[in-house]
């Protein structure tokens, strides 16, 4: 059976993760699926010890280093377990004896990290929280109080469920800043040197589910006690170049393809401009709707990756919102419903989501308002 992309009915995909992949990347995967570069086999069939796969692994790392401007004193590793594994792996590797962890609490994902600190009996304190504001903003600088000798400061750069995002990061001095960057990595330029460690599940901006990227300052990777299980030590993966055990090879391969795609788009600066344009278009439609659409997030904290809003009135009309989701799906737009824990709507604007997709969505929103407003 043969087919082409012309035969496939592709939707506009606004899912929060796993999420959209660029069509050129999918087409290249299809082209190389059965026979990668004349090897006679798929990447899925290769030995991870083979020179072919070692080259794929090295290319993915090189692409990340180039586009994220990662200095040489930082290691880049690919590990399984999802970003959620890092809620445990980070403290196992970075905690210092009798030193606390400062955590900045901004929603669901920092709550999960906090839960793992508690389970592990790791000394910690909440350095700031916006729970009283229902997590509808990130903390303001005067609200953050840091411990001068903490093991590290922890935050989540973009909160997918609440729809908030940090635009400037707290100054932590000599204390390493650790960031869960799963949902906005590679969406904008950042200064990696401001962080001690960055981790990100790939399934939003970097590729498919199955692999987590960890960018860690090499000296911090040496903090771990040697009794930490071998597979959970960062230095194990650094020394083995992410090949200590069988890695998620196909997912790493697609990260490399995503880096090639980013290069073809003009690099991270061009991707950031496109992301700005998409967010401006969608938020403009929400704010210009006369209250029919309402975004509860404070303007200065609005995410450019995950746009949350209610339909019908400020607190949302669940009947109208259900109709919105249904009609959007019929119009070829997937993934518009909000997270089950908060309801409403959520539209994710990751790198692979095109301006064309957002334009189609906003046209739909105007028509939906006309019919139901």
VOBA-1610 file (N, C-alpha, C; in pm, whole numbers, padded with zeros to 5 digits, always signed):
BEGIN
Unk+00085-00120+00000Unk+00000+00000+00000Unk+00088+00124+00000Unk+00065+00213-00091Unk+00141+00338-00096Unk+00045+00455-00086Unk+00093+00564-00037Unk+00012+00684-00028Unk+00104+00804-00022Unk+00048+00922-00039Unk+00123+01046-00026Unk+00053+01134+00075Unk+00122+01239+00119Unk+00062+01331+00214Unk-00063+01398+00156Unk-00072+01402+00024Unk-00190+01460-00039Unk-00313+01378-00004Unk-00294+01245+00015Unk-00406+01156+00045Unk-00447+01161+00192Unk-00367+01225+00276Unk-00390+01224+00420Unk-00464+01350+00461Unk-00568+01332+00541Unk-00646+01446+00590Unk-00584+01497+00718Unk-00497+01597+00707Unk-00426+01652+00822Unk-00512+01761+00889Unk-00522+01753+01022Unk-00595+01855+01097Unk-00498+01963+01144Unk-00552+02075+01188Unk-00473+02174+01261Unk-00467+02125+01406Unk-00346+02095+01450Unk-00325+02026+01578Unk-00282+02123+01686Unk-00369+02146+01785Unk-00339+02236+01896Unk-00322+02160+02028Unk-00295+02030+02020Unk-00279+01950+02141Unk-00160+01998+02224Unk-00172+01975+02356Unk-00071+02027+02450Unk+00050+01936+02464Unk+00045+01816+02410Unk+00161+01728+02416Unk+00120+01586+02453Unk+00160+01487+02369Unk+00231+01504+02243Unk+00156+01598+02150Unk+00233+01663+02066Unk+00178+01775+01990Unk+00222+01769+01844Unk+00192+01878+01774Unk+00220+01883+01630Unk+00369+01871+01601Unk+00398+01803+01492Unk+00534+01799+01435Unk+00529+01865+01298Unk+00637+01930+01257Unk+00635+01995+01125Unk+00618+01892+01013Unk+00539+01928+00915Unk+00515+01837+00802Unk+00645+01796+00734Unk+00741+01887+00711Unk+00867+01843+00649Unk+00941+01738+00731Unk+00929+01743+00862Unk+00993+01643+00947Unk+00923+01508+00930Unk+00791+01509+00930Unk+00717+01384+00911Unk+00745+01324+00774Unk+00755+01408+00674Unk+00784+01357+00539Unk+00923+01297+00532Unk+01018+01358+00603Unk+01153+01302+00602Unk+01158+01170+00679Unk+01082+01162+00789Unk+01073+01035+00863Unk+01020+00926+00771Unk+00914+00958+00696Unk+00856+00860+00604Unk+00957+00819+00498Unk+01029+00915+00446Unk+01127+00888+00340Unk+01239+00796+00389Unk+01279+00814+00515Unk+01394+00740+00567Unk+01354+00619+00651Unk+01224+00595+00665Unk+01178+00495+00761Unk+01229+00355+00734Unk+01225+00311+00610Unk+01263+00173+00578Unk+01412+00156+00555Unk+01477+00263+00512Unk+01620+00253+00477Unk+01687+00386+00507Unk+01746+00394+00625Unk+01810+00519+00665Unk+01945+00533+00595Unk+01954+00629+00504Unk+02079+00667+00438Unk+02155+00548+00380Unk+02081+00456+00319Unk+02146+00342+00254Unk+02192+00233+00348Unk+02151+00239+00474Unk+02193+00138+00571Unk+02118+00007+00556Unk+02004+00013+00484Unk+01924-00107+00468Unk+01833-00136+00585Unk+01823-00044+00679Unk+01735-00064+00794Unk+01684+00070+00847Unk+01579+00060+00925Unk+01523+00177+00990Unk+01606+00215+01111Unk+01598+00340+01151Unk+01663+00382+01276Unk+01610+00298+01392Unk+01483+00259+01387Unk+01424+00178+01493Unk+01488+00040+01505Unk+01557-00003+01400Unk+01617-00137+01400Unk+01766-00136+01430Unk+01824-00018+01437Unk+01970-00008+01453Unk+02017-00041+01593Unk+02135-00098+01600Unk+02202-00109+01730Unk+02242+00031+01776Unk+02218+00058+01904Unk+02260+00188+01956Unk+02412+00196+01971Unk+02480+00083+01950Unk+02627+00082+01954Unk+02687+00098+01814Unk+02602+00106+01714Unk+02652+00113+01577Unk+02704+00253+01546Unk+02800+00265+01454Unk+02848+00398+01416Unk+02738+00484+01355Unk+02641+00419+01288Unk+02530+00495+01229Unk+02451+00566+01339Unk+02414+00490+01442Unk+02335+00555+01547Unk+02419+00652+01630Unk+02542+00621+01653Unk+02627+00716+01726Unk+02632+00850+01654Unk+02632+00845+01521Unk+02629+00969+01442Unk+02498+01042+01458Unk+02386+00969+01460Unk+02255+01030+01480Unk+02248+01098+01616Unk+02296+01029+01717Unk+02297+01083+01853Unk+02381+01211+01861Unk+02498+01206+01800Unk+02588+01322+01801Unk+02528+01440+01725Unk+02460+01412+01614Unk+02398+01519+01535Unk+02286+01587+01613Unk+02206+01509+01687Unk+02098+01568+01766Unk+02155+01660+01873Unk+02261+01615+01939Unk+02326+01700+02039Unk+02384+01826+01976Unk+02450+01810+01863Unk+02511+01925+01796Unk+02405+02028+01755Unk+02290+01980+01708Unk+02183+02071+01670Unk+02131+02149+01789Unk+02112+02083+01901Unk+02068+02152+02022Unk+02171+02254+02067Unk+02297+02214+02064Unk+02403+02306+02106Unk+02404+02432+02018Unk+02385+02413+01890Unk+02389+02527+01799Unk+02271+02620+01823Unk+02150+02566+01823Unk+02031+02652+01828Unk+02005+02710+01965Unk+02048+02641+02070Unk+02028+02692+02205Unk+02153+02761+02260Unk+02260+02765+02177Unk+02387+02828+02218Unk+02434+02773+02352Unk+02447+02641+02358Unk+02486+02573+02482Unk+02638+02572+02493Unk+02695+02629+02598Unk+02841+02633+02614Unk+02899+02493+02637Unk+03028+02480+02616Unk+03094+02351+02630Unk+03103+02303+02775Unk+03091+02395+02870Unk+03097+02351+03009Unk+02961+02298+03058Unk+02868+02283+02964Unk+02740+02218+02992Unk+02734+02088+02912Unk+02688+01983+02976Unk+02665+01857+02906Unk+02522+01853+02855Unk+02500+01781+02745Unk+02367+01757+02690Unk+02347+01606+02686Unk+02243+01559+02754Unk+02218+01415+02756Unk+02073+01386+02722Unk+02050+01266+02669Unk+01916+01219+02635Unk+01883+01103+02728Unk+01776+01118+02806Unk+01740+01014+02902Unk+01593+00978+02888Unk+01556+00855+02927Unk+01415+00816+02927Unk+01348+00862+03056Unk+01222+00824+03074Unk+01154+00852+03200Unk+01066+00975+03199Unk+01070+01053+03091Unk+00989+01173+03085Unk+01041+01282+03177Unk+00987+01403+03160Unk+01027+01513+03246Unk+00993+01483+03391Unk+00888+01404+03415Unk+00848+01373+03552Unk+00956+01296+03627Unk+01037+01218+03557Unk+01149+01150+03622Unk+01246+01252+03682Unk+01255+01368+03619Unk+01349+01469+03666Unk+01307+01531+03799Unk+01180+01519+03836Unk+01137+01568+03966Unk+01211+01496+04078Unk+01251+01371+04051Unk+01329+01295+04149Unk+01479+01299+04118Unk+01512+01294+03990Unk+01652+01284+03950Unk+01730+01412+03983Unk+01665+01528+03968Unk+01734+01654+03998Unk+01779+01658+04144Unk+01690+01638+04243Unk+01738+01643+04381Unk+01836+01531+04416Unk+01821+01415+04354Unk+01915+01306+04382Unk+02056+01343+04341Unk+02069+01427+04241Unk+02200+01464+04189Unk+02252+01597+04239Unk+02165+01691+04268Unk+02209+01827+04295Unk+02200+01871+04441Unk+02130+01795+04524Unk+02116+01839+04663Unk+02248+01826+04740Unk+02277+01928+04818Unk+02396+01929+04904Unk+02355+01895+05046Unk+02445+01833+05123Unk+02410+01796+05261Unk+02365+01917+05343Unk+02250+01900+05407Unk+02196+02000+05500Unk+02163+02134+05433Unk+02149+02133+05302Unk+02111+02255+05230Unk+01970+02236+05172Unk+01890+02341+05178Unk+01754+02332+05130Unk+01744+02356+04979Unk+01632+02316+04925Unk+01595+02349+04789Unk+01490+02460+04796Unk+01510+02566+04721Unk+01410+02672+04708Unk+01325+02643+04585Unk+01195+02633+04603Unk+01104+02606+04491Unk+01007+02721+04474Unk+00992+02768+04350Unk+00896+02873+04318Unk+00773+02805+04258Unk+00661+02818+04329Unk+00541+02738+04300Unk+00445+02816+04211Unk+00423+02763+04090Unk+00338+02833+03993Unk+00228+02745+03933Unk+00204+02628+03991Unk+00096+02548+03937Unk+00117+02398+03947Unk+00050+02327+03859Unk+00043+02181+03864Unk+00181+02115+03859Unk+00267+02162+03769Unk+00393+02092+03749Unk+00494+02120+03859Unk+00492+02239+03917Unk+00578+02262+04034Unk+00522+02188+04155Unk+00390+02170+04161Unk+00331+02092+04270Unk+00381+01948+04266Unk+00393+01894+04146Unk+00443+01757+04134Unk+00589+01748+04177Unk+00669+01846+04139Unk+00809+01849+04182Unk+00818+01863+04333Unk+00732+01946+04390Unk+00727+01964+04534Unk+00691+01834+04605Unk+00598+01760+04547Unk+00558+01632+04605Unk+00672+01532+04611Unk+00758+01532+04508Unk+00872+01439+04509Unk+00977+01481+04611Unk+00996+01610+04631Unk+01088+01656+04737Unk+01039+01610+04873Unk+00908+01620+04894Unk+00849+01580+05022Unk+00864+01430+05043Unk+00833+01351+04940Unk+00845+01206+04951Unk+00988+01163+04982Unk+01084+01234+04924Unk+01224+01200+04945Unk+01283+01252+05074Unk+01202+01324+05151Unk+01253+01380+05276Unk+01360+01485+05255Unk+01354+01554+05143Unk+01457+01652+05108Unk+01420+01788+05165Unk+01507+01851+05241Unk+01476+01983+05296Unk+01445+02083+05184Unk+01335+02156+05201Unk+01296+02250+05097Unk+01207+02358+05155Unk+01192+02463+05081Unk+01100+02570+05120Unk+01039+02630+04994Unk+00920+02683+05007Unk+00856+02752+04895Unk+00902+02896+04897Unk+00982+02932+04799Unk+01041+03066+04794Unk+00942+03171+04747Unk+00838+03127+04679Unk+00729+03214+04635Unk+00619+03126+04579Unk+00496+03173+04588Unk+00383+03099+04533Unk+00275+03197+04489Unk+00211+03164+04378Unk+00098+03245+04333Unk-00033+03167+04346Unk-00036+03074+04441Unk-00157+02994+04461Unk-00275+03083+04500Unk-00250+03187+04581Unk-00359+03274+04622Unk-00422+03347+04502Unk-00343+03365+04397Unk-00394+03425+04273Unk-00442+03319+04175Unk-00466+03198+04227Unk-00511+03083+04147Unk-00414+03053+04034Unk-00287+03084+04056Unk-00179+03059+03960Unk-00202+03128+03826Unk-00273+03239+03829Unk-00301+03311+03706Unk-00192+03413+03671Unk-00080+03404+03739Unk+00037+03485+03707Unk+00159+03418+03768Unk+00278+03460+03724Unk+00400+03417+03789Unk+00437+03521+03894Unk+00522+03486+03991Unk+00554+03581+04097Unk+00626+03705+04045Unk+00602+03817+04113Unk+00676+03939+04087Unk+00805+03936+04169Unk+00910+04003+04121Unk+01039+03996+04191Unk+01032+04022+04342Unk+00958+04122+04390Unk+00956+04145+04536Unk+00892+04031+04615Unk+00819+03944+04547Unk+00751+03834+04616Unk+00840+03711+04632Unk+00958+03713+04575Unk+01048+03597+04577Unk+01157+03619+04682Unk+01165+03528+04779Unk+01270+03534+04880Unk+01353+03406+04870Unk+01482+03421+04844Unk+01568+03306+04819Unk+01666+03284+04934Unk+01702+03159+04953Unk+01801+03121+05053Unk+01940+03136+04991Unk+02030+03215+05052Unk+02160+03243+04989Unk+02245+03119+04963Unk+02227+03013+05045Unk+02312+02894+05029Unk+02228+02770+04996Unk+02117+02790+04927Unk+02033+02676+04888Unk+02108+02582+04794Unk+02064+02457+04791Unk+02123+02364+04694Unk+02097+02411+04552Unk+01975+02455+04528Unk+01938+02513+04398Unk+01801+02579+04411Unk+01768+02661+04313Unk+01636+02721+04302Unk+01565+02654+04185Unk+01439+02618+04207Unk+01366+02541+04107Unk+01244+02619+04058Unk+01221+02618+03927Unk+01099+02676+03871Unk+01062+02605+03742Unk+00939+02630+03697Unk+00890+02582+03568Unk+00869+02703+03480Unk+00937+02709+03367Unk+00939+02831+03285Unk+00806+02859+03217Unk+00728+02754+03188Unk+00599+02771+03121Unk+00503+02669+03179Unk+00388+02718+03224Unk+00291+02633+03292Unk+00177+02600+03196Unk+00178+02479+03146Unk+00089+02441+03036Unk-00058+02444+03075Unk-00088+02409+03198Unk-00228+02399+03240Unk-00284+02536+03274Unk-00204+02616+03345Unk-00249+02748+03388Unk-00234+02855+03280Unk-00147+02830+03181Unk-00127+02925+03072Unk-00042+03045+03109Unk+00057+03023+03197Unk+00147+03131+03237Unk+00290+03098+03194Unk+00372+03202+03182Unk+00510+03185+03136Unk+00598+03295+03195Unk+00717+03256+03235Unk+00816+03353+03281Unk+00875+03425+03159Unk+00889+03556+03168Unk+00958+03632+03062Unk+01097+03674+03107Unk+01113+03701+03236Unk+01245+03725+03295Unk+01259+03634+03416Unk+01378+03587+03437Unk+01400+03488+03542Unk+01465+03551+03665Unk+01437+03497+03783Unk+01495+03554+03905Unk+01647+03540+03907Unk+01712+03639+03964Unk+01857+03634+03984Unk+01885+03551+04109Unk+01966+03447+04092Unk+01990+03356+04204Unk+02134+03358+04254Unk+02215+03450+04202Unk+02353+03462+04248Unk+02433+03336+04220Unk+02498+03284+04322Unk+02582+03164+04307Unk+02501+03036+04317Unk+02374+03048+04351Unk+02289+02929+04364Unk+02238+02889+04226Unk+02255+02763+04185Unk+02210+02722+04052Unk+02059+02734+04035Unk+02017+02781+03920Unk+01876+02787+03885Unk+01844+02664+03800Unk+01746+02587+03843Unk+01704+02466+03772Unk+01567+02492+03711Unk+01552+02461+03583Unk+01427+02492+03513Unk+01369+02371+03443Unk+01241+02345+03471Unk+01162+02256+03387Unk+01117+02340+03269Unk+01176+02315+03153Unk+01150+02394+03033Unk+01078+02310+02927Unk+01003+02210+02975Unk+00944+02113+02883Unk+00858+02175+02775Unk+00782+02279+02809Unk+00683+02329+02713Unk+00722+02457+02643Unk+00843+02510+02669Unk+00884+02626+02588Unk+01030+02624+02546Unk+01098+02511+02566Unk+01236+02502+02519Unk+01239+02519+02367Unk+01339+02589+02320Unk+01360+02612+02175Unk+01251+02698+02111Unk+01167+02762+02192Unk+01064+02849+02136Unk+01110+02995+02133Unk+01220+03024+02203Unk+01270+03160+02213Unk+01417+03152+02254Unk+01488+03259+02232Unk+01627+03262+02273Unk+01639+03275+02424Unk+01728+03198+02484Unk+01757+03208+02627Unk+01907+03207+02647Unk+01949+03255+02763Unk+02089+03249+02802Unk+02108+03127+02891Unk+02159+03019+02834Unk+02175+02895+02908Unk+02261+02916+03032Unk+02355+03009+03027Unk+02446+03030+03139Unk+02375+03081+03264Unk+02253+03128+03251Unk+02176+03170+03369Unk+02124+03051+03449Unk+02136+02931+03393Unk+02079+02812+03455Unk+02190+02713+03491Unk+02167+02641+03599Unk+02256+02532+03632Unk+02215+02405+03561Unk+02084+02389+03545Unk+02031+02270+03479Unk+01897+02305+03415Unk+01877+02255+03295Unk+01750+02267+03221Unk+01709+02126+03181Unk+01582+02094+03200Unk+01534+01967+03144Unk+01404+01991+03069Unk+01377+01903+02972Unk+01258+01920+02890Unk+01219+01787+02826Unk+01096+01747+02849Unk+01040+01638+02770Unk+01031+01684+02625Unk+01057+01594+02533Unk+01069+01635+02391Unk+00935+01660+02323Unk+00825+01613+02382Unk+00701+01598+02307Unk+00620+01725+02283Unk+00681+01839+02298Unk+00612+01964+02270Unk+00683+02043+02161Unk+00809+02075+02180Unk+00882+02153+02080Unk+00999+02080+02016Unk+01035+01964+02067Unk+01158+01900+02021Unk+01136+01770+01944Unk+01016+01712+01951Unk+00997+01585+01882Unk+00884+01506+01945Unk+00890+01373+01936Unk+00785+01289+01993Unk+00812+01257+02139Unk+00714+01196+02203Unk+00732+01151+02341Unk+00835+01039+02347Unk+00899+01025+02463Unk+00989+00912+02483Unk+01129+00948+02525Unk+01169+01073+02507Unk+01303+01113+02545Unk+01296+01248+02616Unk+01382+01265+02713Unk+01395+01392+02785Unk+01536+01447+02762Unk+01544+01573+02731Unk+01673+01641+02715Unk+01710+01704+02847Unk+01832+01679+02891Unk+01886+01743+03011Unk+02013+01819+02972Unk+02015+01946+03007Unk+02132+02032+02985Unk+02182+02069+03124Unk+02300+02022+03159Unk+02347+02040+03297Unk+02492+02088+03298Unk+02518+02184+03383Unk+02655+02231+03401Unk+02739+02115+03455Unk+02852+02091+03393Unk+02928+01970+03422Unk+02971+01959+03568Unk+03006+02070+03629Unk+03049+02062+03768Unk+02935+02022+03860Unk+02813+02062+03828Unk+02698+02025+03911Unk+02669+01876+03902Unk+02697+01816+03788Unk+02673+01673+03771Unk+02762+01590+03863Unk+02868+01651+03915Unk+02959+01578+04004Unk+02915+01584+04150Unk+02806+01654+04179Unk+02760+01663+04317Unk+02705+01532+04370Unk+02651+01448+04285Unk+02576+01330+04330Unk+02662+01235+04411Unk+02606+01184+04518Unk+02671+01079+04597Unk+02687+00955+04510Unk+02796+00885+04528Unk+02821+00767+04446Unk+02726+00653+04476Unk+02647+00664+04583Unk+02548+00561+04614Unk+02414+00584+04544Unk+02401+00697+04476Unk+02283+00716+04392Unk+02284+00607+04284Unk+02170+00542+04260Unk+02168+00436+04158Unk+02233+00483+04028Unk+02311+00395+03969Unk+02394+00430+03854Unk+02316+00496+03742Unk+02200+00440+03709Unk+02123+00490+03596Unk+02061+00627+03626Unk+02057+00664+03754Unk+01997+00792+03793Unk+02101+00900+03818Unk+02227+00870+03789Unk+02332+00971+03799Unk+02353+01039+03664Unk+02353+01171+03663Unk+02379+01242+03538Unk+02516+01207+03483Unk+02615+01193+03571Unk+02751+01168+03520Unk+02761+01035+03447Unk+02676+00939+03481Unk+02674+00812+03407Unk+02643+00837+03261Unk+02540+00917+03236Unk+02497+00944+03099Unk+02593+01038+03027Unk+02653+01128+03101Unk+02752+01218+03040Unk+02872+01137+02992Unk+02923+01053+03079Unk+03041+00972+03045Unk+03013+00881+02926Unk+02892+00825+02919Unk+02858+00730+02813Unk+02798+00798+02691Unk+02793+00931+02690Unk+02734+01006+02578Unk+02591+00959+02548Unk+02514+00943+02655Unk+02373+00903+02649Unk+02353+00760+02599Unk+02458+00680+02601Unk+02451+00544+02548Unk+02484+00439+02655Unk+02465+00474+02783Unk+02495+00377+02890Unk+02405+00255+02877Unk+02276+00280+02857Unk+02181+00173+02827Unk+02112+00209+02696Unk+02027+00121+02647Unk+01963+00148+02518Unk+01875+00272+02528Unk+01906+00377+02453Unk+01828+00500+02460Unk+01703+00491+02373Unk+01611+00586+02386Unk+01496+00593+02296Unk+01542+00644+02159Unk+01598+00554+02080Unk+01674+00592+01961Unk+01592+00670+01858Unk+01468+00626+01834Unk+01390+00691+01730Unk+01353+00833+01771Unk+01323+00853+01899Unk+01290+00986+01948Unk+01410+01080+01939Unk+01528+01029+01967Unk+01650+01110+01956Unk+01674+01147+01809Unk+01654+01051+01722Unk+01667+01076+01577Unk+01578+01191+01533Unk+01452+01194+01582Unk+01361+01300+01540Unk+01402+01434+01600Unk+01461+01435+01718Unk+01516+01561+01769Unk+01616+01619+01670Unk+01700+01534+01615Unk+01796+01579+01514Unk+01726+01637+01392Unk+01619+01571+01348Unk+01543+01624+01234Unk+01477+01757+01269Unk+01431+01770+01391Unk+01370+01897+01434Unk+01473+02009+01434Unk+01595+01978+01469Unk+01701+02081+01466Unk+01732+02121+01322Unk+01730+02023+01230Unk+01749+02055+01088Unk+01635+02145+01039Unk+01512+02113+01081Unk+01396+02194+01042Unk+01410+02336+01095Unk+01453+02348+01219Unk+01470+02481+01278Unk+01573+02562+01199Unk+01677+02496+01155Unk+01778+02562+01071Unk+01715+02612+00942Unk+01632+02529+00881Unk+01568+02568+00754Unk+01469+02682+00773Unk+01417+02698+00894Unk+01324+02806+00923Unk+01395+02938+00950Unk+01526+02934+00965Unk+01602+03055+00994Unk+01657+03061+01134Unk+01650+02949+01207Unk+01706+02946+01342Unk+01606+02991+01447Unk+01654+02993+01570Unk+01564+03018+01683Unk+01507+03159+01681Unk+01580+03255+01628Unk+01527+03392+01622Unk+01405+03399+01531Unk+01411+03329+01417Unk+01296+03327+01326Unk+01179+03252+01387Unk+01207+03142+01455Unk+01101+03066+01521Unk+01034+03151+01629Unk+01114+03225+01704Unk+01060+03311+01809Unk+00969+03419+01749Unk+01009+03477+01637Unk+00925+03579+01573Unk+00791+03519+01531Unk+00795+03398+01478Unk+00670+03333+01436Unk+00582+03303+01558Unk+00644+03259+01666Unk+00568+03232+01788Unk+00504+03359+01843Unk+00577+03469+01838Unk+00521+03598+01881Unk+00400+03636+01796Unk+00411+03615+01666Unk+00302+03650+01575Unk+00178+03565+01602Unk+00198+03437+01626Unk+00084+03349+01654Unk+00013+03389+01783Unk+00092+03415+01887Unk+00033+03453+02016Unk-00040+03586+02006Unk+00020+03681+01934Unk-00044+03812+01917Unk-00178+03799+01847Unk-00183+03716+01745Unk-00306+03695+01670Unk-00416+03635+01757Unk-00382+03532+01833Unk-00483+03464+01912Unk-00529+03549+02031Unk-00434+03607+02104Unk-00473+03692+02217Unk-00553+03814+02169Unk-00518+03866+02053Unk-00592+03979+01997Unk-00737+03943+01970Unk-00758+03821+01920Unk-00895+03774+01894Unk-00973+03759+02025Unk-00908+03706+02126Unk-00974+03690+02257Unk-01009+03826+02317Unk-00910+03915+02321Unk-00930+04046+02385Unk-01026+04135+02307Unk-01038+04112+02177Unk-01125+04195+02095Unk-01265+04140+02078Unk-01301+04041+02161Unk-01430+03974+02144Unk-01542+04034+02226Unk-01514+04145+02296Unk-01619+04207+02377Unk-01660+04123+02496Unk-01572+04035+02543Unk-01601+03953+02659Unk-01654+03815+02628Unk-01684+03787+02500Unk-01733+03653+02466Unk-01624+03549+02492Unk-01500+03584+02459Unk-01385+03504+02498Unk-01311+03579+02608Unk-01264+03504+02707Unk-01197+03570+02821Unk-01077+03489+02864Unk-00960+03556+02868Unk-00839+03492+02919Unk-00818+03538+03063Unk-00816+03445+03160Unk-00804+03483+03301Unk-00662+03516+03347Unk-00564+03494+03260Unk-00424+03511+03299Unk-00385+03659+03294Unk-00312+03703+03395Unk-00260+03840+03395Unk-00176+03863+03269Unk-00195+03977+03205Unk-00132+04001+03074Unk+00019+03979+03075Unk+00085+04027+03179Unk+00232+04018+03182Unk+00281+03874+03197Unk+00192+03784+03235Unk+00231+03644+03257Unk+00176+03549+03151Unk+00111+03603+03049Unk+00049+03516+02949Unk+00151+03433+02873Unk+00119+03307+02859Unk+00206+03215+02786Unk+00189+03231+02635Unk+00301+03224+02564Unk+00297+03223+02418Unk+00290+03081+02363Unk+00294+02984+02453Unk+00287+02845+02411Unk+00151+02784+02436Unk+00088+02817+02548Unk-00040+02757+02586Unk-00137+02867+02624Unk-00231+02894+02536Unk-00327+03003+02555Unk-00455+02944+02614Unk-00488+02987+02735Unk-00611+02939+02800Unk-00717+03048+02795Unk-00841+03007+02776Unk-00949+03105+02775Unk-01082+03037+02801Unk-01179+03118+02840Unk-01316+03070+02859Unk-01404+03127+02748Unk-01518+03062+02728Unk-01609+03100+02620Unk-01748+03128+02678Unk-01811+03234+02629Unk-01948+03266+02667Unk-01959+03372+02773Unk-01870+03367+02872Unk-01865+03467+02978Unk-01733+03449+03051Unk-01702+03540+03145Unk-01571+03539+03210Unk-01539+03406+03276Unk-01636+03347+03344Unk-01613+03219+03411Unk-01638+03099+03324Unk-01680+03124+03200Unk-01705+03016+03107Unk-01846+02960+03115Unk-01902+02928+03003Unk-02031+02859+02993Unk-02001+02720+02940Unk-02015+02618+03024Unk-01970+02484+02988Unk-02045+02428+02867Unk-02169+02465+02853Unk-02246+02417+02737Unk-02190+02477+02608Unk-02163+02607+02612Unk-02108+02675+02495Unk-01966+02625+02467Unk-01889+02601+02571Unk-01751+02553+02553Unk-01748+02413+02493Unk-01840+02328+02535Unk-01848+02194+02474Unk-01881+02205+02326Unk-01973+02297+02295Unk-02010+02318+02154Unk-01892+02371+02075Unk-01813+02459+02137Unk-01694+02513+02071Unk-01599+02400+02033Unk-01571+02312+02127Unk-01481+02200+02102Unk-01533+02111+01990Unk-01661+02083+01994Unk-01721+01996+01892Unk-01717+02060+01753Unk-01754+02186+01746Unk-01756+02252+01616Unk-01614+02275+01563Unk-01521+02302+01653Unk-01381+02317+01610Unk-01330+02186+01551Unk-01364+02074+01615Unk-01322+01944+01563Unk-01381+01918+01425Unk-01507+01952+01407Unk-01571+01934+01277Unk-01506+02022+01171Unk-01449+02136+01215Unk-01382+02228+01123Unk-01235+02191+01102Unk-01193+02076+01158Unk-01056+02029+01136Unk-00954+02084+01232Unk-00998+02118+01355Unk-00906+02171+01455Unk-00912+02083+01579Unk-00799+02019+01611Unk-00792+01924+01723Unk-00723+01986+01844Unk-00766+01941+01964Unk-00694+01977+02085Unk-00726+02113+02142Unk-00850+02160+02131Unk-00884+02293+02180Unk-00940+02293+02323Unk-00975+02176+02375Unk-01033+02171+02510Unk-00926+02195+02615Unk-00966+02259+02724Unk-00874+02283+02834Unk-00842+02155+02910Unk-00744+02161+02998Unk-00708+02046+03079Unk-00826+02008+03168Unk-00843+01879+03189Unk-00959+01831+03263Unk-00966+01888+03405Unk-00853+01929+03462Unk-00853+01980+03599Unk-00905+02123+03610Unk-00907+02195+03498Unk-00948+02336+03504Unk-01060+02371+03407Unk-01083+02288+03308Unk-01189+02315+03212Unk-01153+02427+03116Unk-01257+02483+03052Unk-01234+02590+02956Unk-01165+02540+02831Unk-01093+02632+02767Unk-01024+02601+02643Unk-00874+02620+02661Unk-00799+02545+02583Unk-00653+02563+02580Unk-00605+02535+02438Unk-00534+02631+02384Unk-00478+02618+02250Unk-00326+02627+02262Unk-00258+02523+02219Unk-00112+02519+02230Unk-00049+02562+02097Unk+00047+02653+02109Unk+00107+02717+01991Unk+00255+02682+01979Unk+00286+02555+01992Unk+00426+02513+01986Unk+00486+02542+01849Unk+00616+02523+01839Unk+00690+02565+01720Unk+00631+02513+01589Unk+00581+02390+01590Unk+00534+02330+01465Unk+00395+02378+01425Unk+00325+02447+01514Unk+00193+02502+01480Unk+00215+02624+01391Unk+00153+02625+01276Unk+00178+02729+01176Unk+00089+02851+01198Unk+00132+02962+01140Unk+00048+03082+01139Unk-00083+03052+01065Unk-00075+02971+00962Unk-00196+02931+00888Unk-00296+02863+00982Unk-00248+02777+01071Unk-00336+02707+01164Unk-00403+02806+01259Unk-00325+02902+01310Unk-00381+02999+01405Unk-00479+03093+01334Unk-00449+03128+01211Unk-00542+03210+01133Unk-00675+03136+01112Unk-00667+03007+01081Unk-00789+02927+01064Unk-00869+02923+01194Unk-00797+02909+01307Unk-00864+02905+01436Unk-00932+03038+01467Unk-00863+03148+01446Unk-00922+03278+01479Unk-01040+03310+01385Unk-01033+03268+01260Unk-01148+03284+01170Unk-01267+03205+01224Unk-01239+03083+01270Unk-01345+03001+01330Unk-01403+03070+01454Unk-01315+03127+01537Unk-01361+03193+01659Unk-01451+03312+01629Unk-01418+03389+01527Unk-01504+03500+01488Unk-01642+03451+01444Unk-01643+03343+01366Unk-01770+03289+01317Unk-01850+03226+01431Unk-01782+03158+01521Unk-01850+03098+01635Unk-01914+03205+01723Unk-01842+03311+01746Unk-01897+03423+01823Unk-02019+03482+01753Unk-02011+03496+01621Unk-02124+03552+01546Unk-02249+03466+01562Unk-02230+03333+01565Unk-02344+03242+01572Unk-02397+03226+01714Unk-02308+03231+01812Unk-02348+03196+01949Unk-02335+03308+02050Unk-02281+03421+02007Unk-02259+03530+02100Unk-02385+03611+02129
//
